[in-house]
């Protein structure tokens, strides 16, 4: 699937500690911008029930985690200290999970 910004949307699943990509489903995908990123990435939350966010390396290691305020409409993350590469962003709530790919340059 392609976003309104012209970027490809990917869904990730963690299988046995490894991240895998699935392009078949678009229901639980995150929009991240800018992507690729060097400094700060913005994750729009909209009206959601997300309570926390995690960023994991492509091999499934936790890199960062954040609590999400109930009234937050977006999450801005400084990735300037992250190593260049691909990451998986996971938003979790009591009834939903959303995933996305983040590329840090």
C-alpha positions in Angstrom: 0.0 0.0 0.0 1.1 3.6 -0.6 0.4 6.5 1.8 -0.9 9.9 0.7 2.7 11.1 1.0 3.8 8.6 -1.7 5.7 6.4 0.7 5.3 2.6 0.9 3.5 1.3 4.0 4.8 -1.9 5.6 3.5 -4.0 8.4 5.9 -5.7 10.7 5.4 -8.8 12.9 7.8 -10.1 15.5 8.4 -13.8 14.9 10.8 -15.6 17.2 12.6 -12.4 18.2 13.0 -11.3 14.6 11.1 -8.6 12.8 9.4 -9.6 9.5 7.6 -7.5 7.0 4.1 -8.2 5.7 2.7 -6.0 2.9 -0.7 -7.7 2.9 -2.5 -5.8 5.7 -2.8 -2.0 6.1 -5.2 -1.8 9.1 -2.5 -1.5 11.8 0.2 0.5 10.0 1.8 3.6 11.3 2.6 6.8 9.3 6.0 8.1 10.3 7.5 11.3 8.9 10.0 12.2 7.8 11.1 8.8 6.9 14.0 8.3 6.3 15.1 10.6 9.2 18.2 12.0 10.7 17.0 14.0 13.7 13.4 13.8 14.8 10.5 11.7 13.6 6.9 12.5 14.1 4.3 9.7 14.7 0.7 11.0 14.4 -1.5 9.3 17.0 -4.8 10.7 16.1 -7.6 9.8 18.5 -6.4 6.5 19.8 -6.1 4.4 22.9 -2.3 3.9 22.6 -0.6 3.9 26.0 3.1 3.2 25.0 5.5 3.1 22.1 8.6 1.0 21.5 11.3 1.3 19.0 13.2 -1.9 18.2 16.1 -2.7 16.0 15.3 -5.0 13.1 16.7 -8.0 15.0 14.1 -7.4 17.8 16.2 -5.6 20.4 14.5 -2.8 22.3 16.2 0.5 21.6 13.7 3.0 23.3 10.3 3.0 24.9 7.9 5.9 25.7 4.7 6.4 27.7 2.0 8.1 25.6 -0.3 10.7 27.3 -4.0 10.0 26.8 -4.5 13.4 25.1 -1.4 13.3 22.9 -2.1 13.7 19.1 1.4 12.9 18.1 4.7 11.6 19.4 8.0 13.2 18.4 11.1 11.1 18.9 14.7 12.3 18.7 16.6 9.6 16.8 19.8 11.6 16.3 21.7 9.2 18.7 20.4 6.0 17.0 22.7 4.1 14.7 21.8 4.3 11.0 19.6 1.5 9.9 16.0 0.1 10.0 13.9 0.0 13.1 10.4 -1.2 14.0 8.0 1.2 15.8 5.3 -0.4 17.8 2.4 1.5 19.5 0.4 -0.5 22.0 -3.0 0.1 23.6 -5.5 -2.0 25.5 -7.3 -3.0 22.4 -5.0 -2.2 19.5 -1.4 -2.4 18.2 0.1 -0.5 15.3 3.4 -1.1 13.6 5.7 0.7 11.2 9.1 0.8 9.7 11.6 3.6 10.6 14.7 4.3 8.6 17.4 6.3 10.4 20.2 7.8 8.2 
